[in-house]
């Protein structure tokens, strides 16, 4: 037994020293641990959801979820595209620190054409290192059944974001991803297989609002209008996605897992539909791209109808889950508890393919600092602009205010000083769920 203890003690020492683990074990009360359902809304603008003021009844299911939960009105993503934004949610770190972003050198990283069959793409990205601890790993080690159902290519297992998911459904046939119906059907089938007495964590990555916009005909109320920026079809895709989310939530109710669940719906980034003379996403940090929708339904409907206007970054999502489930996050993350954030930060890093795809005007790094109501956009080419986004949400009128800009630059410099890229090194072992149980029994972790 002493030999076994020494082995486990050594494992713990290596992991705690290398990963900075501050205690994985759940510290639950007498009640059952909550199921954790994370719904990511790829390429979904917050201002296109009814809960955020969009007219037309496009998102009845998400709006109902907001009425039963907490609506965060000032949440920002860390990046204008999928891979780094999701990695920030899962790790509690900014993109530079977790490293899952565009590859900075030709031939480095994973090519998108290696993930999607028959795709001709020059884009390459660095995968999330196995050294990084992600949400699913904390929950799996705490005894949760974990399942991920992915519609988009940037969450393919090769990019490293699905660490900790025991069930992974992420097979793709094209860049346009899988439909919401397909992943919802598969998730519902999985949900019915999980023993009712075991807590579960479900990741749903809906990709429908991403280009190309071609919403299936699910309702005669779908928008019929088309304009040069495809706004009508884009809204139609959101309506279709909302319909599938409704099916998922209905299943959770049917199998008795909804009432006590923590349900989070969050957009990873948005989309430009002609604003600033631009379309698409991935190269700029305007509000249409980084203002995130964030809806959190707490177990048993606590705080139903609350509206929170504190500044929130998507790196803070981990603190919401940790508080509800009862695990301690490690030191050194960028995540802070809700209400404690002063500055939200987002970044875009250039990559070798930008000149070929978008031209030299986006061949630069860009950083953003937001201290409500001020927003500073600072480009690596020396250009910068200060906006007051409460009165100018479209960022059309730069403000000349030297004292505010100096303060914002100081805040941005403070964040930048912490942005150290991860070292390239062999991955260290992690504690599987069953080993975690043994370690708790032996008293090495809580």
Residue pairs with C-beta under 8 A, 6 or more apart in sequence:
4 442
5 442
5 444
8 435
8 438
8 439
8 442
8 444
9 444
11 429
11 431
11 435
11 439
12 439
12 444
12 445
14 428
14 429
15 21
15 428
15 429
15 430
15 431
18 131
18 428
19 131
19 133
19 330
19 428
19 430
20 330
20 331
20 332
21 133
21 330
22 328
22 329
22 330
22 331
23 327
23 328
23 445
23 446
24 138
24 141
24 142
24 327
24 328
24 431
24 436
24 445
24 446
25 142
25 327
25 436
25 440
25 445
25 446
26 33
26 142
26 143
26 325
26 326
26 327
27 326
27 327
27 328
27 446
28 325
28 326
29 326
31 260
32 199
32 260
33 142
33 143
33 144
33 199
33 325
33 326
34 199
34 260
34 261
34 262
34 299
34 324
34 325
35 199
35 200
35 201
35 202
35 252
35 257
35 260
35 261
35 262
36 139
36 144
36 199
36 200
36 201
36 202
36 261
36 262
36 264
36 321
36 324
36 325
37 201
37 202
37 204
37 252
37 261
37 262
37 263
37 264
38 89
38 135
38 201
38 202
38 203
38 204
38 264
38 266
39 204
39 206
39 245
39 248
39 263
39 264
39 265
39 266
40 86
40 89
40 203
40 204
40 205
40 206
40 266
40 267
40 268
41 206
41 209
41 241
41 265
41 266
41 267
41 268
41 293
42 82
42 151
42 152
42 177
42 205
42 206
42 207
42 208
42 209
42 210
42 267
42 268
42 269
43 82
43 207
43 209
43 210
43 211
43 267
43 268
43 269
43 270
43 271
43 281
44 209
44 238
44 241
44 267
44 268
44 270
44 271
44 293
45 267
45 270
45 271
45 288
45 291
45 293
46 52
46 75
46 267
46 270
46 291
46 292
46 293
47 53
47 54
47 288
47 291
48 54
48 58
48 59
48 234
48 235
48 238
49 58
49 59
49 62
49 63
49 238
49 293
50 56
50 57
50 58
50 59
50 60
50 62
50 63
51 59
51 62
51 63
51 66
51 67
51 71
51 293
51 295
52 71
52 73
52 293
56 223
56 235
57 221
58 223
58 235
58 238
58 239
58 242
59 238
59 239
59 242
60 242
60 246
61 242
61 243
61 245
61 246
61 249
62 242
62 245
62 265
62 293
62 295
65 245
65 249
65 263
65 265
65 295
65 297
66 295
67 304
67 305
68 297
68 301
68 304
68 305
69 263
69 295
69 296
69 297
69 298
69 301
69 303
69 304
69 306
70 295
70 296
70 297
70 298
70 303
70 306
70 307
70 308
71 294
71 295
71 306
71 307
71 308
72 294
72 295
72 296
72 308
72 310
72 312
73 307
73 308
73 309
74 309
74 310
74 311
74 312
74 372
75 266
75 291
75 292
75 293
75 294
75 312
75 313
75 314
76 290
76 291
76 292
76 311
76 312
76 313
76 314
76 344
76 346
76 370
77 85
77 88
77 267
77 268
77 269
77 289
77 290
77 291
77 292
77 313
77 314
77 346
78 84
78 85
78 88
78 94
78 95
78 290
78 313
78 314
78 315
78 345
78 346
78 347
79 85
79 88
79 95
79 101
79 269
79 290
79 346
79 347
79 348
80 269
80 281
80 282
80 283
80 284
80 285
80 289
80 290
80 346
80 348
81 154
81 269
81 281
81 282
82 152
82 154
82 155
82 268
82 269
83 100
83 101
83 125
83 154
83 155
83 159
83 161
84 95
84 98
84 100
84 101
85 268
85 269
85 314
86 154
86 155
86 161
86 205
86 268
87 93
87 95
87 98
87 100
87 101
87 128
87 132
87 161
88 94
88 95
88 98
88 313
88 314
88 315
88 334
89 135
89 266
89 268
89 314
89 315
89 317
89 318
90 128
90 134
90 135
90 136
90 161
90 318
91 98
91 128
91 132
91 133
91 134
91 315
91 318
91 333
92 315
92 316
92 317
92 318
92 319
92 329
92 333
92 334
92 335
93 132
93 315
93 333
93 334
93 335
94 315
94 334
94 345
94 347
94 415
94 418
94 419
95 101
95 347
95 349
96 347
96 349
96 419
96 420
96 421
97 334
97 418
97 419
97 420
97 421
97 422
98 128
98 129
98 132
98 422
99 126
99 128
99 129
99 421
99 422
100 125
100 126
100 127
100 128
100 159
100 160
100 161
101 125
101 126
101 349
102 109
102 123
102 124
102 125
102 126
102 349
102 350
102 351
102 353
103 109
103 124
103 125
103 126
103 351
103 352
104 349
104 350
104 351
104 352
105 352
106 124
106 352
107 124
108 124
108 126
109 124
109 125
109 126
109 127
110 124
110 125
110 126
110 127
110 158
110 159
111 121
111 122
111 123
111 124
112 119
112 121
112 123
112 124
112 125
112 153
112 154
112 175
113 119
113 120
113 121
114 158
115 153
115 156
115 158
115 159
115 172
116 153
116 172
116 173
116 174
116 175
117 172
117 173
117 174
118 174
119 174
119 175
121 175
122 353
122 356
122 357
123 351
123 353
123 357
124 351
124 353
125 154
125 159
127 158
127 159
127 160
128 134
128 159
128 160
128 161
128 163
129 160
129 422
129 427
130 160
130 163
130 427
130 428
130 430
131 422
131 425
131 427
131 428
132 160
132 163
132 422
133 330
133 430
134 161
134 163
134 164
135 164
135 201
135 318
135 321
136 146
136 148
136 162
136 163
136 164
136 165
136 201
136 203
137 163
137 164
137 430
138 164
138 322
138 325
138 327
139 146
139 164
139 199
139 201
139 321
139 325
140 146
140 164
140 165
140 166
140 201
140 433
141 431
141 432
141 433
141 436
142 325
142 327
142 433
142 436
143 198
143 199
143 433
143 437
144 198
144 199
144 200
144 201
145 166
145 167
145 194
145 195
145 198
145 199
145 200
145 201
146 164
146 165
146 166
146 167
146 200
146 201
146 202
146 203
147 165
147 166
147 167
147 168
147 169
147 187
147 190
147 191
147 194
147 200
147 201
147 202
147 203
148 155
148 162
148 165
148 167
148 168
148 169
148 170
148 202
148 203
148 205
149 169
149 170
149 183
149 184
149 186
149 187
149 190
149 202
149 203
149 204
149 205
150 156
150 162
150 168
150 169
150 170
150 178
150 183
150 203
150 205
151 177
151 178
151 179
151 180
151 182
151 183
151 205
151 206
151 207
151 208
152 177
152 205
152 207
152 210
153 172
153 175
153 177
155 161
155 162
155 170
155 205
156 170
156 172
157 168
157 170
162 168
162 170
165 203
167 190
169 183
169 186
169 187
169 190
172 178
176 207
176 210
176 211
176 212
177 207
177 208
177 210
178 207
179 208
179 216
179 244
180 206
180 207
180 208
180 240
180 241
180 243
180 244
180 245
181 216
181 244
183 204
183 205
183 206
183 244
184 204
184 244
184 245
184 247
184 248
187 202
187 204
187 248
187 251
188 247
188 248
188 251
190 202
191 200
191 202
191 251
191 252
191 255
191 257
192 251
192 255
194 200
196 255
196 256
196 257
200 257
204 245
204 248
206 241
206 244
206 245
208 215
208 237
208 238
208 240
208 241
208 244
209 234
209 237
209 238
209 241
209 271
210 237
211 280
213 230
213 233
213 234
213 236
213 237
214 233
214 237
215 222
215 233
215 236
215 237
215 239
215 240
216 240
218 239
218 240
218 243
219 239
219 243
221 239
222 236
222 239
222 240
223 232
223 233
223 235
223 236
223 239
224 232
225 231
225 232
226 232
226 233
228 274
229 273
229 274
229 279
230 273
231 273
231 274
234 271
234 273
245 265
249 258
249 263
252 258
252 261
252 263
253 259
259 299
259 300
259 301
260 299
260 300
261 297
261 299
262 296
262 297
262 298
262 299
262 320
262 321
262 324
262 325
263 296
263 297
264 294
264 295
264 296
264 297
264 317
264 320
264 321
265 293
265 294
265 295
266 292
266 293
266 294
266 295
266 314
266 317
267 292
267 293
267 294
268 292
268 314
269 281
269 289
269 290
269 292
270 281
270 288
270 289
270 290
270 291
270 292
271 279
271 280
271 281
271 288
271 289
272 278
272 279
272 280
272 281
272 284
272 286
272 288
272 289
273 279
273 288
275 286
275 288
275 394
276 284
276 286
276 395
278 284
278 286
281 289
282 348
283 348
283 354
283 358
283 362
284 348
284 362
284 366
285 346
285 347
285 348
285 366
285 367
285 368
285 377
286 395
287 375
287 389
287 393
287 394
287 395
290 346
290 368
292 314
294 312
294 314
294 317
296 320
297 304
298 324
299 324
308 338
310 338
310 339
310 341
311 341
311 342
311 343
311 344
311 370
311 371
311 372
312 338
312 341
312 344
313 334
313 335
313 341
313 344
313 345
315 333
315 334
315 335
316 335
316 336
316 337
316 338
316 341
317 335
318 329
318 333
318 335
319 329
319 335
319 336
319 337
319 338
320 338
322 328
322 329
323 337
329 335
334 418
342 371
342 411
343 369
343 370
343 371
343 411
343 412
343 414
343 415
344 368
344 369
344 370
344 371
345 367
345 368
345 369
345 370
345 412
345 415
346 367
346 368
346 370
347 365
347 366
347 367
347 368
347 419
348 365
348 366
348 367
349 365
350 362
350 363
350 364
350 365
350 380
354 362
354 363
355 363
364 379
364 380
364 381
365 379
365 380
366 377
366 378
366 379
366 380
367 377
367 378
367 412
367 415
367 416
368 375
368 376
368 377
368 378
369 375
369 376
369 378
369 408
369 409
369 411
369 412
369 415
370 376
370 389
371 407
371 408
371 411
372 389
372 390
373 388
373 389
373 390
373 391
374 386
374 387
374 388
374 389
374 404
374 408
375 386
375 387
375 388
375 389
375 395
376 384
376 385
376 386
376 387
376 405
376 408
376 409
376 412
377 384
377 385
377 387
377 395
378 384
378 409
378 412
384 405
385 395
385 398
386 398
386 399
386 400
386 401
386 404
386 405
386 408
387 395
387 397
387 398
387 399
388 399
389 395
431 439
431 445
436 445
439 445
440 446
